[in-house]
Amino acid sequence: MKHTRQIVTKAVVAKGKKRTESSEILSPPNTPSSILGCWVINHSCTSKKHGRYVEVTGKFDINVWYAHHDHSKTSVFTETIHYKDRIKLYFRDRDSTGEEVHVRVLQQPNCTEAIIIEKGTKFQVTVERELLAEVVGETTIYIQVQDDEVEEEWAFQEESSSSAGVPANIPNDSEDSSSL
């Protein structure tokens, strides 16, 4: 006789992914002659679920290494950028409870382009990042159960033991293995 059981477990009930490209305008203290390098560091973020979205609040530092005073000096200009991303969720189970939000950074923020703009007084830095949001919640799964009396057949051969010695079909370790 078969019947069903309910198992309550934690599972991913919704997911969403978002790739963002933003253009940041930075104002260094010296008029730049050229950009020598640009990198993004110190990324951190937090997240919270709002209905069908996860809102990610984060920040990172942009460092621009540049030449100034007609290429006679160099400096590194650093600015912290704050952002908010809304990631749309796609649900597999809307009836879950006890939800937790997990955000994973698929691509850390990184500089894809850095140029001098506004008559040579500012930097325009293009930064890309990609985030994955997962919502984990308690959900119910259903399984079919059979009575205890029904057991699946096992494939095995019966063995017997006796004190008469080694059975004829099993080689004895003490025999010469070259004769086998």
N, C-alpha and C positions, 0 to 999 in steps of 0.2 A: 504494500500500500504506500502510495506517495503522498506527501503533503509539503507545504512550503513553510519556510521560516524567514523571519526578518532579521537582518544583521545591521546594526547601526555602526557606522564607521566614518572615519575622516577621509575625505577625498577632495581632489581639485574639482570644484563645481563651476568655476568660471575662469576665463583667461582673456587677456588682451595684450596687444603689442603695439608700440608706437616708435617710429623713427622720426626724429626732429632735427631740422637744420635751421640754425638761427644766425643772424648777422648782428654782431656786437660792435658798437662804435666806442673806441677808447681814445682818451685825450691825454697824451704824455706831456710832461712838464717842459720838454725841449722839442724844438721842431726837428722831426726826423729827416735824415738824409736817405737812409735805406733801412729795410728790415733784414736782419741777419738770422733770425729764427723766431719761431713761435711754438709754444706748447701749452697744454692744459693739464693741470694737476689738482689734487686735493678735492676730488668729487665726493660729495655726500648727499644723501637724500632720505626723506621719510615719505610715508604714504598713508592714505586713509580712503576707505570706500565711501562713496556718495551715490547711492542708488545703483544705476547701471554703469557707473564710472569709478575709476580709481584716480584720485588726485595725488600726484607726486610733486613734492616741494623739495627743491634741491639747490645746491650751489657748487661752484667750481672756480678755480683761479686761472686766469689767462696771463701768461708771461710772454712778453714780446721783447726780444733782444734786438736793439736797433742802434744804428750809428747816427750821430748828430754833430752839430758845429762843423759842417762841411767834411764829414767823414773823419774827423780828428779825435772823436771820443765815442765811447759806447756805453750804453746803460741797459738795464732790464727794467721794463715797466710792468707792474703787476696790478691787476684789478680783479676783484671778486664779483662774479656774476651770479645773480639769483634767478631761479626760474620756477614755473609751475607748468606741469604737463597734465592733461586729462587723457586717460587711457580708457577707451570704450571697452566694456566687458561683453564677452559672448558666453552665455550660460549653457550648461548641460543640465543643471538641476536647480530650479528656482526655489524649491521647498527645503533648502538646507538651513541649519541653525548653527550658532556658535562660530561665525565666520572669522577667519584670520586672513589678512592681506600680506602677500609676499611679493616684493619687487626685486627682480634680478636685472642687473645691468648687462645687456647683451653686447653693447659697445660703449666703452667709456667715452665721455666727451673728448673730442680731439679736433685740432685745427685742420681744416681742409684748404683754407686760403687766408692770407693776411696781406693787405695792401694799404698803401698810404692814400688818403683821400682829403677832400676839403682844402685844396691849395697847399697840400703838404703839411697839414697841422695835426691830423688825426689818423688813427688806424681803423680799418674795417676788417674784423676777424670773423670768418665763417666757421661755426662750430657745429659738428654733428654728434648725435648720441642716439642710442636705441635701448628701450626699456621693455621688459616683459612683466606683466602683473598677473598673479595667480591668486584666486580666492579659494581657500581651503575651508570646508565646512562639514558639519556632521550631516550625513545622508543615510538613507535606508536602502539596502540592497536585498533582493529576495532570492532564495535558493530553494531547489527541490530536494527533499530529504526522503529516503526510503526507510522502512522499518528496520530495526536492528537485526532481524532474523535473515535479511537478505544481504549476502556478502558476495562481492565480486570474486570470480574464480582466480586462484593464484596458479601460475605455471611453475611447478617444482616437481622433482622426483623424490620419492620416498627413499630414505636410507635406513639401514638397520645396523646395529653394532653387535658384534659377537666377540667372544674371547678366543675364537678359533684362529685368528690371524687376519691378514690383509686380504680383502676380496680380490678375486682374480682379475677384475677389469680395472683396478687402480694400480699403477706401477708403484713398486716399493722403492723408497729412496736409497736403500742400501744396494740395489741391483746396479750393475754396470750400465750407465746411460748410453754407452756406445752400442749396446745390443738392441736398443729400441728402434 
